Amino acid sequence: MSAFMQFLETTLNPLVLIFTVSNLAAMGLQVKMPDLLAAFKNKKALVLIFVWGWILGPALGLLITKILPLEEPYVIVVLLTSLAPCAPFLQQMVGKARGDVGFAGALIPLVAVGTVVFMPLMAPVMIKGLTISAWALAKPLLLTILLPLTIGAVIRHFADQGANRIFPAVKGLALISTLLTVISCLVLYGKSMLDTAGEFALLSMTIFMVGIGIPAYLFGFGLKQNQRSVMSLGMGTRNIAAVFAAALAIPDADPRILVMVIMWTLWSVVLAAIAARIFLKQSLVGLAAKK
């Protein structure tokens, strides 16, 4: 192995850590307390978030792993990912879809907390042979997901102007670390990614994201169109940072787990962008009908 490839292997884990922390800190800096409090008062939305996030989502993940002949590393990713709704890029997609930005800002911390609570409890039960305790899984989620999200949200609440000043730098770090993580994985595991695409892994991702995203939009049960689009984008995309944190906590994890997580990241951006365009058209149709 060349010195360059050894360097990439050595720096990948710290790079993933920076990617995770910076993305969650950026998400936290966008949280507005009034929006969060309004979401807590919306009991219907809370029920929907729980049902889509940690009942129907994991159920769909389990179903996919039973139907498709996936190898064990890919099964682990599907099941872990089913427990982690809401991608770090949700806000950008919500803007493209003309969704309810305030609702999205409240959804992000709610599902992040839910992921930190439910993933350590449910993953060891759902994934056969996963030799890791709930606490060993929860610890990296607390440190790399909940802590930076909370710090960002606290800064936004108590020092709004300060949050505005540091947000571009944090967001820039998140973007750069995301790109470097993807590039490093492409260089290290590019061939494996091509092989993975032919082993039902890509199909499993597509089925999951479409299978949870479309019903979350169609069955909003009283939510407005711009809130249903947020719910769909939030539930259809996944918090890959949380999946990374969980995957790296698994002892002697198969490298194919990391490969599929990266593939999921890239493919979810494509599918979310398509969904955002569809929701934008629906929003425009609704506005035209009101005139």
ROKOLFI-282566 format. One line per field, with one value per residue: x, y, z of N, C-alpha, C in turn. Coordinates in pm, 1 decimal. Layout:
<sites>
n.c1	X|...
n.c2	Y|...
n.c3	Z|...
ca.c1	X|...
ca.c2	Y|...
ca.c3	Z|...
c.c1	X|...
c.c2	Y|...
c.c3	Z|...
</sites>
This chain:
<sites>
n.c1	84.5|51.0|214.4|41.7|-215.4|-206.4|-194.9|-450.8|-611.2|-533.0|-616.7|-889.1|-1083.6|-1053.7|-1133.4|-1396.9|-1502.8|-1476.0|-1643.8|-1889.3|-1929.6|-1912.6|-2123.3|-2346.8|-2321.6|-2362.1|-2627.7|-2743.1|-2698.4|-2890.3|-3125.5|-3418.8|-3556.1|-3834.4|-3961.3|-3908.2|-4043.6|-4301.9|-4336.0|-4335.7|-4579.1|-4746.3|-4909.1|-4997.4|-4802.3|-4579.8|-4652.0|-4663.7|-4395.0|-4269.5|-4394.6|-4337.1|-4060.0|-3955.5|-4109.9|-4250.3|-4037.2|-3807.7|-3947.2|-3987.4|-3719.9|-3642.3|-3811.2|-3710.4|-3457.2|-3531.8|-3651.2|-3471.4|-3168.2|-2935.3|-2593.4|-2433.3|-2292.0|-2430.9|-2688.8|-2662.3|-2616.0|-2855.1|-3038.0|-2933.0|-2948.7|-3220.3|-3297.8|-3230.6|-3349.8|-3361.0|-3150.8|-2836.8|-2843.5|-3102.0|-3224.4|-3141.9|-3268.8|-3532.9|-3563.7|-3544.0|-3775.9|-3968.3|-4064.8|-4189.3|-3985.6|-3952.3|-4078.4|-3908.5|-3677.0|-3748.4|-3793.4|-3541.8|-3377.4|-3552.0|-3567.3|-3300.5|-3248.5|-3425.6|-3300.6|-3059.0|-3160.9|-3321.1|-3173.0|-2946.6|-3095.8|-3260.1|-3105.8|-2921.4|-3112.1|-3243.4|-3039.4|-2894.0|-2639.3|-2490.3|-2243.4|-2235.7|-2285.7|-2572.8|-2493.1|-2231.3|-2289.1|-2444.4|-2276.2|-2086.6|-2281.2|-2395.3|-2176.4|-2089.6|-2314.1|-2546.0|-2424.5|-2272.9|-2493.1|-2658.1|-2492.0|-2470.4|-2741.2|-2783.1|-2607.0|-2731.6|-2971.6|-2902.3|-2712.7|-2768.9|-2666.7|-2397.2|-2416.1|-2492.9|-2259.0|-2064.8|-2175.4|-2134.0|-1863.6|-1867.1|-2049.8|-1906.7|-1685.0|-1820.2|-1908.8|-1663.6|-1539.9|-1723.4|-1701.8|-1430.9|-1441.0|-1607.5|-1451.4|-1216.7|-1320.2|-1407.2|-1163.6|-1035.1|-1222.5|-1345.1|-1374.4|-1503.5|-1743.4|-1858.2|-1893.4|-2072.8|-2301.4|-2406.4|-2503.6|-2754.8|-2752.2|-2777.0|-3035.3|-3176.6|-3142.0|-3281.6|-3543.9|-3600.5|-3581.2|-3766.4|-3986.8|-4049.2|-4054.9|-4257.0|-4512.5|-4499.3|-4540.9|-4790.9|-4965.9|-5015.9|-5194.4|-5343.5|-5137.3|-4999.6|-4934.7|-4671.4|-4555.7|-4588.2|-4417.8|-4173.7|-4175.9|-4169.6|-3921.1|-3753.7|-3797.8|-3749.7|-3482.8|-3167.8|-2990.3|-2686.2|-2454.2|-2501.3|-2524.1|-2266.2|-2126.5|-2230.0|-2157.9|-1877.3|-1840.7|-1880.3|-1715.8|-1435.9|-1550.1|-1683.1|-1531.6|-1707.1|-1933.3|-1884.1|-1849.5|-2108.6|-2247.8|-2141.5|-2225.3|-2499.6|-2521.9|-2453.9|-2647.9|-2884.0|-2884.1|-2931.8|-3190.7|-3337.9|-3317.1|-3464.5|-3716.2|-3760.0|-3795.2|-4036.6|-4207.3|-4192.1|-4329.2|-4581.6|-4632.9|-4643.5|-4864.2|-5062.1|-5054.5|-5135.1|-5395.6|-5517.8|-5537.8
n.c2	-120.6|222.2|519.9|735.5|617.6|490.6|714.5|821.9|619.6|637.0|891.1|888.2|819.1|1036.7|1239.0|1170.4|1212.6|1492.7|1566.8|1470.3|1614.0|1884.8|1905.5|1854.5|2062.4|2278.9|2229.9|2269.6|2542.6|2650.8|2614.3|2743.4|2855.6|2936.1|2804.3|2540.8|2512.9|2556.1|2326.3|2130.5|2182.4|2097.3|1830.5|1640.1|1648.4|1560.1|1296.7|1191.4|1220.9|1044.3|799.4|768.8|787.4|595.3|367.3|286.6|337.0|173.7|-70.4|-91.9|-103.2|-351.1|-518.7|-487.2|-604.1|-864.2|-932.8|-872.5|-1025.5|-945.0|-896.5|-935.4|-688.8|-490.7|-527.3|-443.1|-168.2|-84.6|-129.6|25.3|275.5|300.1|384.7|646.0|924.9|1216.4|1410.5|1596.1|1792.5|1881.4|2138.5|2284.0|2142.4|2174.3|2445.0|2448.4|2312.4|2483.9|2455.4|2451.3|2634.2|2691.4|2471.5|2272.1|2348.5|2285.6|2015.1|1900.4|1908.1|1754.6|1497.1|1432.6|1406.4|1196.8|996.9|960.1|853.8|628.2|470.5|339.6|173.0|17.9|-84.0|-299.7|-495.6|-528.4|-594.7|-886.4|-1059.2|-837.5|-731.3|-526.8|-301.3|-112.7|126.9|159.4|215.0|438.8|634.1|750.6|872.4|1058.1|1226.4|1310.7|1375.4|1471.8|1655.4|1858.1|1953.6|2054.9|2253.5|2427.5|2502.9|2631.8|2848.4|2980.5|3052.9|3215.5|3393.1|3533.5|3701.5|3634.5|3368.2|3401.7|3509.8|3307.5|3097.1|3076.0|2990.3|2747.7|2605.0|2603.1|2445.3|2207.8|2147.6|2123.1|1912.7|1711.4|1679.4|1600.2|1362.8|1205.6|1200.8|1074.9|822.5|740.6|715.3|522.3|312.0|289.3|86.4|-107.8|20.4|20.3|-252.9|-293.0|-167.2|-352.7|-548.6|-545.9|-346.3|-72.0|-80.5|-143.2|91.2|274.6|171.7|199.8|483.4|594.3|443.6|526.4|799.4|884.8|790.5|939.9|1194.4|1178.2|1095.3|1299.7|1375.3|1618.4|1805.2|2096.3|2150.4|2246.2|2161.3|1888.6|1829.7|1884.5|1688.1|1458.6|1486.9|1490.4|1237.1|1070.1|1114.2|1049.7|1066.5|1061.9|1121.2|1033.1|760.7|704.9|755.2|551.7|325.3|334.4|275.6|8.3|-289.6|-400.9|-344.3|-423.6|-303.9|-259.6|-159.3|112.0|186.0|152.4|339.6|580.5|563.5|576.6|836.3|991.4|904.6|970.5|1247.5|1290.5|1172.7|1324.4|1579.1|1545.0|1490.9|1735.8|1909.3|1812.1|1863.1|2138.7|2205.9|2114.8|2292.7|2536.3|2488.5|2477.0|2741.4|2878.5|2786.7|2911.3|3171.1
n.c3	0.0|-83.0|47.5|42.7|41.0|287.8|448.9|400.6|510.6|778.6|849.4|811.9|1014.1|1210.4|1033.3|974.6|1226.7|1251.5|1041.1|1140.1|1387.2|1304.3|1118.4|1281.1|1465.5|1295.9|1226.9|1478.0|1516.7|1359.2|1485.7|1622.7|1916.5|1957.7|1742.7|1808.1|2053.3|1963.5|1811.4|2010.3|2122.3|1929.1|1923.3|1740.0|1538.8|1685.3|1744.3|1484.3|1407.1|1583.4|1513.6|1233.5|1250.2|1440.6|1450.4|1205.1|1028.3|1123.9|1101.6|824.4|747.9|861.4|714.0|454.0|483.5|517.3|278.9|65.7|-48.7|127.8|222.7|545.9|638.5|495.2|579.8|845.6|804.4|680.0|890.2|1101.8|980.2|947.7|1191.7|1219.8|1139.4|918.7|745.8|758.3|561.2|544.2|578.5|351.8|145.3|217.6|173.1|-108.5|-167.4|-90.8|168.8|511.5|691.6|963.4|1082.3|994.3|1129.4|1387.7|1366.8|1325.6|1577.7|1735.7|1615.2|1627.3|1901.1|1947.0|1795.0|1933.9|2167.4|2090.9|1904.5|2040.9|2209.7|2041.1|1829.0|1917.1|1959.3|1715.3|1533.6|1467.9|1636.0|1695.5|1884.4|2103.6|2366.5|2482.2|2601.7|2503.6|2242.8|2271.9|2380.4|2183.0|2026.2|2197.7|2242.9|1987.7|1841.9|1995.4|2176.4|2016.7|1869.7|2072.2|2183.8|1964.6|1939.6|2184.9|2164.4|1950.7|2074.7|2298.8|2205.0|1949.5|1743.8|1756.4|1679.7|1415.4|1315.1|1342.0|1207.5|915.9|907.0|1050.3|894.9|658.3|734.8|782.3|523.7|382.9|525.8|478.6|199.5|183.7|330.4|168.9|-68.0|26.4|93.2|-157.0|-291.2|-132.6|-123.6|-368.4|-571.9|-422.7|-379.5|-632.9|-663.3|-456.1|-548.7|-717.0|-553.3|-437.6|-249.5|-321.0|-420.7|-187.4|-37.4|-198.0|-197.4|73.0|122.7|-60.6|9.5|268.8|248.9|61.4|174.5|414.6|323.6|192.0|391.9|597.4|786.8|867.3|870.5|711.1|356.8|316.0|548.0|538.3|328.9|450.2|651.6|492.9|356.8|578.6|695.5|481.5|416.9|583.2|896.6|842.6|976.1|1236.9|1186.9|1097.0|1338.3|1501.5|1353.6|1361.6|1623.6|1647.1|1721.0|1532.0|1277.8|957.5|661.5|450.9|560.7|605.4|340.6|234.3|385.2|292.1|24.7|68.4|162.6|-68.1|-256.2|-128.6|-138.0|-408.6|-444.9|-260.4|-371.4|-606.0|-493.2|-362.4|-578.8|-679.8|-463.6|-458.3|-693.8|-620.6|-413.7|-553.3|-716.0|-519.3|-423.4|-652.7|-672.6|-462.1|-538.7
ca.c1	0.0|130.9|212.2|-77.9|-330.1|-192.2|-233.0|-597.1|-667.0|-503.7|-690.1|-1032.1|-1165.3|-1062.3|-1208.8|-1538.5|-1539.6|-1494.1|-1764.4|-2006.9|-1945.0|-1937.1|-2257.9|-2447.6|-2311.4|-2428.5|-2771.1|-2782.2|-2696.1|-3010.0|-3243.0|-3478.2|-3634.2|-3980.0|-4006.5|-3900.8|-4152.7|-4426.3|-4344.4|-4373.6|-4722.1|-4819.0|-4909.7|-5013.5|-4671.8|-4493.2|-4691.9|-4621.6|-4248.9|-4235.8|-4442.8|-4257.8|-3918.0|-3906.8|-4196.5|-4261.8|-3903.7|-3739.6|-4024.2|-3953.8|-3581.9|-3643.2|-3876.9|-3616.3|-3350.4|-3589.3|-3688.6|-3353.8|-3056.9|-2822.7|-2489.7|-2443.7|-2257.3|-2534.7|-2802.5|-2633.2|-2634.1|-2998.8|-3105.6|-2887.0|-2999.6|-3364.7|-3317.7|-3170.0|-3411.4|-3327.2|-3013.8|-2784.8|-2873.5|-3247.5|-3262.7|-3122.9|-3372.4|-3660.5|-3566.5|-3572.5|-3913.4|-4053.4|-4129.2|-4198.1|-3850.9|-3964.8|-4109.5|-3784.7|-3586.0|-3790.7|-3781.9|-3401.4|-3336.3|-3640.2|-3527.3|-3164.2|-3262.9|-3487.8|-3199.5|-2966.2|-3231.7|-3375.4|-3076.9|-2876.7|-3189.7|-3321.8|-3008.7|-2876.8|-3223.4|-3275.7|-2925.6|-2847.3|-2495.1|-2422.5|-2185.7|-2205.9|-2387.6|-2648.3|-2414.5|-2118.9|-2345.4|-2499.1|-2170.4|-2043.8|-2394.0|-2407.1|-2062.3|-2070.2|-2442.4|-2627.2|-2347.1|-2255.3|-2624.6|-2703.1|-2407.6|-2513.4|-2874.3|-2767.7|-2547.8|-2835.2|-3075.2|-2853.1|-2625.5|-2815.6|-2571.6|-2276.9|-2446.5|-2488.7|-2120.5|-1984.1|-2242.1|-2068.3|-1740.0|-1903.9|-2109.9|-1797.1|-1610.2|-1904.9|-1906.9|-1530.3|-1516.6|-1810.6|-1640.8|-1306.8|-1479.5|-1656.2|-1338.1|-1130.0|-1385.5|-1406.1|-1028.5|-1003.7|-1319.1|-1419.8|-1410.1|-1603.4|-1871.2|-1913.1|-1939.5|-2189.1|-2417.4|-2462.7|-2536.0|-2884.0|-2737.5|-2836.4|-3180.0|-3230.8|-3147.5|-3387.6|-3672.3|-3625.0|-3604.5|-3893.5|-4092.9|-4086.6|-4074.3|-4386.3|-4623.1|-4489.9|-4600.1|-4932.1|-5045.3|-4972.4|-5297.4|-5371.0|-5027.0|-5007.2|-4851.6|-4530.5|-4507.3|-4580.6|-4295.2|-4063.7|-4183.1|-4125.2|-3776.5|-3686.6|-3806.5|-3692.0|-3337.5|-3118.3|-2881.1|-2570.7|-2354.3|-2530.9|-2492.2|-2120.1|-2085.0|-2266.8|-2079.6|-1739.6|-1838.9|-1890.0|-1581.5|-1392.7|-1655.6|-1649.1|-1516.6|-1821.2|-2032.1|-1849.6|-1875.1|-2251.3|-2290.1|-2105.5|-2317.0|-2630.2|-2511.8|-2457.2|-2773.7|-2993.5|-2883.6|-2996.7|-3333.9|-3398.2|-3326.3|-3579.0|-3837.2|-3777.7|-3851.5|-4177.6|-4280.7|-4198.7|-4439.7|-4705.5|-4650.8|-4685.3|-5002.1|-5146.4|-5061.9|-5216.0|-5535.1|-5571.6|-5556.5
ca.c2	0.0|343.3|608.8|818.9|538.2|473.3|842.8|831.7|525.4|687.3|1015.8|876.3|826.5|1176.0|1317.3|1138.6|1280.1|1635.6|1570.2|1449.8|1722.6|2012.7|1903.0|1867.2|2197.7|2366.2|2208.9|2333.2|2688.1|2690.7|2587.0|2859.3|2806.0|2948.4|2698.0|2415.2|2513.0|2538.9|2185.0|2054.6|2204.5|2030.6|1688.9|1558.8|1640.5|1477.0|1156.9|1153.0|1208.4|919.3|683.6|754.5|775.2|480.6|249.7|246.2|337.9|47.6|-183.0|-100.1|-150.9|-495.5|-585.0|-486.9|-702.1|-998.4|-957.4|-869.1|-1109.3|-856.4|-949.1|-883.7|-546.6|-406.0|-540.1|-356.1|-28.5|-59.8|-125.2|145.5|393.7|308.0|443.0|780.4|1014.1|1358.0|1437.4|1729.7|1889.2|1898.4|2278.7|2325.1|2079.4|2237.8|2572.0|2419.5|2263.8|2588.2|2398.1|2532.0|2638.5|2683.6|2332.4|2197.2|2382.5|2212.9|1871.1|1858.5|1867.3|1650.4|1365.1|1405.8|1353.6|1064.9|903.3|931.0|771.0|501.4|385.3|246.9|76.8|-69.4|-146.9|-432.3|-590.1|-549.8|-647.9|-1012.0|-1075.1|-710.7|-745.7|-396.0|-263.9|9.8|242.9|175.0|275.2|571.1|729.7|835.1|952.9|1171.2|1317.4|1363.9|1416.0|1555.1|1765.0|1972.4|2007.6|2134.2|2373.6|2516.8|2556.7|2723.9|2970.7|3048.1|3108.3|3318.4|3488.9|3521.8|3767.2|3551.8|3250.7|3444.6|3534.9|3184.9|2994.1|3049.3|2914.5|2610.7|2543.8|2578.2|2329.8|2091.3|2118.0|2076.0|1781.0|1616.5|1651.9|1524.3|1227.0|1135.6|1179.0|973.4|691.5|703.9|670.7|399.2|203.8|311.3|-41.1|-173.4|88.1|-31.4|-389.1|-283.4|-127.3|-471.5|-648.1|-506.5|-240.7|49.7|-103.1|-136.1|233.3|338.7|124.0|258.3|628.2|618.7|375.1|602.2|939.9|908.5|784.0|1049.6|1312.0|1155.7|1077.9|1402.5|1383.3|1752.8|1897.8|2172.7|2095.8|2280.3|2082.1|1750.0|1816.6|1876.9|1556.9|1360.6|1501.9|1452.5|1092.8|1000.4|1122.4|990.0|1135.1|978.0|1147.8|942.5|624.5|697.7|744.6|418.4|224.8|336.5|221.1|-137.4|-348.5|-470.8|-326.8|-455.5|-180.4|-241.2|-77.0|250.6|203.4|170.0|465.9|685.5|551.1|625.0|982.6|1046.0|871.7|1042.1|1384.7|1285.2|1147.3|1437.7|1689.6|1514.0|1509.4|1879.5|1968.3|1770.3|1935.4|2278.5|2214.7|2101.1|2417.8|2637.8|2456.0|2516.8|2888.0|2921.4|2752.3|3006.3|3304.1
ca.c3	0.0|-94.4|164.1|32.4|83.6|432.6|508.1|394.5|608.3|913.0|876.9|782.0|1135.4|1257.4|935.6|996.9|1351.3|1219.1|958.6|1225.2|1483.8|1235.9|1060.7|1387.3|1519.9|1199.1|1244.3|1603.4|1500.6|1285.3|1568.8|1688.9|2028.5|1938.3|1652.8|1882.3|2150.3|1887.2|1772.9|2128.9|2145.4|1821.7|1961.1|1619.8|1473.6|1768.3|1723.7|1350.1|1407.3|1653.3|1437.0|1111.6|1280.7|1519.1|1439.0|1065.3|967.6|1154.9|1048.0|682.3|740.1|887.2|601.0|341.8|509.2|505.0|139.3|-21.3|-1.5|158.8|310.2|682.7|655.7|438.3|672.2|959.8|764.0|660.0|1019.2|1173.5|911.3|971.3|1325.2|1222.6|1040.5|902.6|701.7|791.1|455.5|536.2|563.3|212.6|63.0|253.8|100.4|-249.4|-177.5|-34.0|285.3|632.7|747.9|1108.6|1116.5|972.3|1238.0|1507.6|1340.1|1334.9|1713.0|1788.8|1566.8|1674.4|2037.1|1932.6|1745.4|2043.3|2265.8|2040.5|1834.3|2130.3|2268.0|1942.3|1738.1|1960.8|1949.5|1574.2|1457.1|1526.0|1644.1|1725.0|2018.8|2159.0|2464.1|2453.0|2644.3|2411.1|2122.2|2306.1|2415.4|2070.0|1980.0|2290.2|2229.9|1852.3|1783.3|2083.6|2236.2|1925.2|1835.8|2186.8|2192.8|1857.2|1971.4|2298.0|2110.5|1873.3|2163.0|2390.5|2136.3|1811.8|1653.4|1755.6|1598.3|1275.1|1275.0|1332.5|1126.4|786.9|926.9|1088.7|777.2|564.9|784.2|758.5|380.1|344.6|585.5|407.9|69.2|204.8|371.7|48.9|-158.5|87.2|80.8|-299.1|-324.7|-60.0|-141.4|-492.3|-636.4|-338.2|-400.2|-758.3|-635.1|-368.0|-629.2|-780.0|-451.4|-381.3|-149.2|-374.9|-427.5|-51.3|-1.2|-275.0|-145.0|205.2|118.6|-129.7|83.5|388.7|213.2|-3.8|271.6|511.9|259.0|159.9|513.1|692.4|891.4|918.0|848.8|587.5|249.2|336.2|661.1|491.0|249.5|547.2|714.8|395.3|336.7|702.3|717.1|366.8|429.3|707.7|964.9|816.4|1080.2|1348.1|1142.4|1103.2|1478.9|1549.4|1281.0|1410.2|1759.5|1638.5|1721.1|1410.1|1177.3|819.6|582.4|361.6|631.5|574.0|197.6|209.6|446.5|197.2|-88.2|113.3|167.1|-203.8|-322.4|-62.0|-189.6|-540.0|-428.9|-189.6|-466.7|-692.5|-412.3|-337.6|-700.9|-686.0|-359.2|-502.0|-790.2|-543.9|-341.6|-650.0|-755.6|-408.6|-421.2|-766.2|-647.2|-363.3|-600.3
c.c1	87.7|118.4|86.2|-202.1|-325.5|-232.9|-385.2|-662.2|-650.1|-591.6|-840.6|-1118.1|-1170.1|-1143.4|-1358.8|-1588.2|-1565.0|-1621.4|-1889.7|-2032.4|-1980.9|-2077.3|-2365.2|-2442.0|-2380.3|-2580.5|-2821.1|-2788.9|-2816.4|-3138.0|-3291.1|-3577.1|-3785.3|-4036.6|-4009.1|-4015.3|-4287.7|-4445.1|-4385.8|-4522.8|-4808.8|-4814.5|-4920.7|-4880.2|-4576.8|-4524.2|-4644.6|-4470.2|-4207.1|-4274.2|-4358.4|-4112.0|-3876.7|-4006.1|-4199.7|-4126.0|-3827.1|-3812.8|-3993.5|-3811.2|-3572.4|-3702.5|-3781.8|-3507.9|-3401.2|-3616.2|-3565.6|-3240.8|-2930.6|-2720.6|-2492.4|-2403.8|-2365.7|-2663.5|-2783.7|-2659.2|-2782.1|-3068.7|-3061.6|-2947.9|-3149.2|-3398.1|-3269.5|-3230.8|-3339.3|-3179.1|-2967.8|-2818.5|-3023.4|-3286.7|-3249.1|-3232.9|-3509.7|-3674.5|-3600.6|-3717.0|-4016.1|-4134.2|-4129.6|-4062.8|-3853.9|-3992.2|-3985.6|-3684.9|-3620.7|-3772.8|-3640.0|-3360.4|-3423.4|-3594.4|-3384.4|-3166.7|-3324.0|-3388.1|-3103.3|-3030.5|-3262.5|-3272.7|-3001.6|-2967.8|-3236.5|-3220.4|-2960.5|-2985.9|-3250.7|-3165.2|-2870.7|-2695.0|-2418.7|-2373.3|-2140.1|-2319.9|-2457.3|-2566.0|-2297.0|-2165.0|-2393.3|-2389.4|-2122.8|-2156.6|-2413.5|-2298.0|-2055.1|-2199.5|-2513.6|-2550.6|-2325.4|-2387.7|-2674.2|-2622.8|-2449.0|-2645.8|-2867.5|-2708.0|-2651.8|-2936.3|-3024.7|-2763.7|-2654.1|-2716.9|-2440.8|-2295.8|-2440.9|-2345.0|-2042.6|-2046.5|-2172.1|-1941.2|-1769.9|-1962.6|-2003.6|-1714.6|-1689.1|-1900.7|-1772.9|-1504.4|-1603.2|-1748.2|-1513.9|-1336.2|-1523.6|-1540.0|-1245.6|-1188.7|-1389.7|-1269.5|-998.4|-1092.7|-1399.7|-1464.7|-1516.6|-1741.3|-1938.4|-1966.2|-2067.2|-2315.8|-2482.9|-2504.5|-2661.3|-2873.8|-2804.6|-2988.2|-3243.2|-3242.5|-3265.7|-3524.7|-3702.6|-3662.4|-3736.2|-4009.8|-4136.1|-4119.1|-4211.1|-4503.0|-4619.7|-4548.6|-4750.4|-5020.1|-4995.2|-5071.4|-5309.8|-5257.9|-5049.1|-4912.1|-4703.9|-4470.5|-4495.4|-4455.1|-4172.6|-4059.9|-4129.8|-3974.7|-3698.8|-3684.6|-3746.2|-3540.3|-3296.1|-3004.0|-2755.5|-2460.6|-2375.2|-2496.9|-2340.6|-2073.0|-2113.1|-2180.2|-1936.0|-1727.5|-1844.5|-1749.2|-1553.3|-1498.2|-1602.3|-1637.8|-1634.0|-1932.8|-2008.8|-1877.9|-2022.3|-2303.9|-2258.7|-2198.4|-2454.9|-2631.1|-2529.9|-2593.1|-2889.9|-2999.8|-2956.9|-3147.7|-3404.0|-3414.0|-3444.0|-3709.9|-3865.0|-3837.6|-4000.6|-4260.8|-4293.5|-4315.0|-4574.1|-4736.7|-4701.9|-4828.1|-5099.5|-5162.4|-5147.7|-5365.4|-5599.7|-5601.2|-5689.1
c.c2	125.1|428.4|695.5|743.8|511.9|600.2|857.8|740.2|578.2|807.2|1002.8|889.4|967.7|1264.7|1295.4|1207.9|1428.7|1654.7|1564.1|1571.1|1853.7|2017.0|1920.1|2004.6|2297.4|2352.5|2279.6|2484.2|2740.2|2670.4|2715.6|2811.0|2823.7|2839.0|2563.3|2405.1|2494.6|2394.0|2098.4|2069.1|2134.3|1879.8|1597.4|1540.3|1550.9|1328.9|1108.4|1132.2|1077.0|797.4|661.6|723.2|644.1|365.2|202.1|243.2|209.2|-75.1|-202.1|-151.1|-300.7|-572.1|-595.2|-592.8|-845.0|-1034.6|-967.1|-953.9|-1027.0|-927.9|-874.1|-736.5|-453.1|-412.1|-446.1|-209.9|3.7|-43.5|-4.8|270.9|410.6|373.9|587.5|870.6|1148.5|1384.7|1576.3|1835.6|1917.6|2043.3|2324.6|2268.1|2139.5|2371.8|2552.4|2376.9|2367.9|2530.3|2494.6|2527.9|2627.3|2542.1|2244.7|2222.5|2313.1|2062.7|1820.9|1820.0|1756.4|1511.8|1330.9|1347.6|1214.0|960.4|862.8|840.0|632.5|412.2|291.2|140.4|-26.5|-145.6|-284.2|-538.7|-626.8|-622.3|-771.6|-1018.9|-947.6|-713.4|-609.8|-356.8|-135.2|133.1|267.5|239.9|417.4|675.0|812.4|921.5|1076.0|1274.6|1383.6|1411.2|1515.9|1675.4|1881.4|2035.2|2100.1|2263.0|2475.1|2582.7|2658.0|2856.2|3050.9|3117.2|3226.4|3422.7|3481.7|3583.6|3688.3|3427.4|3284.5|3463.1|3404.5|3080.4|2970.8|2965.5|2768.9|2536.4|2512.9|2457.9|2201.9|2049.8|2059.5|1935.1|1674.0|1577.9|1567.9|1381.0|1145.1|1102.6|1070.0|833.9|645.1|649.9|536.0|282.2|216.3|182.6|-113.6|-110.9|39.5|-172.4|-386.6|-251.6|-246.9|-578.1|-609.1|-394.7|-111.9|37.8|-90.6|8.2|301.4|300.3|190.0|405.2|662.6|561.3|445.6|746.8|968.9|897.3|897.2|1178.1|1294.2|1149.9|1172.0|1426.0|1522.8|1851.9|1972.7|2113.0|2124.1|2212.1|1934.3|1727.8|1808.2|1739.5|1449.5|1366.4|1459.4|1302.4|1013.6|1005.1|1071.5|1070.3|1048.2|1000.6|1054.3|798.6|603.0|674.9|605.4|311.7|217.9|282.1|68.9|-197.0|-423.5|-464.1|-356.9|-323.9|-154.2|-161.7|69.8|282.5|231.1|298.7|582.7|682.4|605.8|777.9|1042.7|1024.2|947.3|1187.8|1390.0|1269.4|1264.1|1557.5|1669.4|1538.5|1656.8|1949.1|1935.0|1848.6|2083.1|2297.1|2204.8|2229.4|2528.5|2615.4|2500.5|2667.4|2940.3|2896.3|2850.4|3141.7|3310.2
c.c3	0.0|31.2|163.4|81.1|234.3|506.1|510.9|497.7|750.4|948.9|859.2|907.1|1194.7|1163.2|951.9|1124.2|1326.6|1137.8|1045.2|1314.9|1414.0|1174.7|1166.9|1452.8|1427.1|1208.3|1369.9|1592.8|1422.7|1365.0|1636.0|1793.8|2011.5|1847.6|1724.9|1982.8|2080.9|1846.5|1891.0|2160.2|2041.1|1845.8|1839.9|1548.9|1552.6|1749.6|1587.5|1343.1|1472.2|1569.9|1312.3|1145.0|1344.0|1531.9|1294.6|994.9|997.1|1101.5|899.3|663.9|761.3|770.5|482.0|361.3|502.0|358.7|49.3|36.4|23.2|246.2|442.9|698.2|605.0|521.6|790.5|923.8|745.6|793.8|1102.3|1112.3|932.8|1104.5|1334.2|1116.0|1031.0|872.3|742.9|686.2|442.5|507.4|417.9|123.9|92.3|181.9|-45.8|-269.6|-135.2|83.1|402.6|704.3|900.3|1155.7|1099.2|1084.6|1367.7|1489.8|1364.4|1477.5|1771.6|1744.3|1609.1|1815.0|2032.1|1887.2|1855.8|2147.9|2210.2|1971.1|1928.6|2190.5|2166.8|1856.6|1787.8|1952.5|1803.6|1498.2|1526.8|1523.9|1671.7|1869.2|2070.7|2252.7|2422.5|2489.3|2549.4|2280.2|2150.1|2326.8|2296.6|2015.2|2068.5|2264.7|2092.7|1786.9|1875.1|2137.4|2138.4|1882.8|1946.7|2200.1|2086.3|1887.5|2085.5|2250.9|2032.5|1964.1|2244.7|2323.5|1986.5|1712.3|1644.1|1670.7|1450.6|1225.8|1254.1|1239.8|991.7|800.7|960.9|969.3|672.8|604.4|760.1|612.0|337.3|398.6|520.0|274.4|84.7|247.6|251.6|-44.5|-104.5|70.8|-64.5|-340.1|-259.7|-100.8|-271.1|-558.6|-556.0|-356.0|-528.3|-738.6|-552.2|-446.5|-695.8|-681.4|-372.3|-277.3|-196.2|-382.7|-289.9|-5.0|-69.0|-221.9|-11.5|194.9|50.6|-48.9|210.7|353.9|153.4|94.7|374.1|454.5|238.7|283.7|622.5|803.2|952.2|903.7|716.9|483.5|272.6|459.0|622.7|406.1|340.9|613.0|620.2|373.2|460.8|724.1|601.4|366.0|566.9|765.7|955.6|919.9|1199.3|1311.6|1142.5|1246.3|1533.9|1484.0|1333.1|1552.3|1760.7|1632.2|1589.5|1300.0|1037.4|739.6|489.1|428.1|597.7|427.8|172.4|272.0|352.8|76.5|-52.5|116.9|28.0|-269.8|-258.7|-107.3|-323.3|-524.7|-359.1|-282.7|-562.2|-618.1|-388.5|-458.9|-712.9|-584.9|-393.9|-599.7|-719.1|-467.9|-433.9|-698.6|-646.3|-400.5|-534.9|-741.5|-549.8|-423.9|-676.1
</sites>
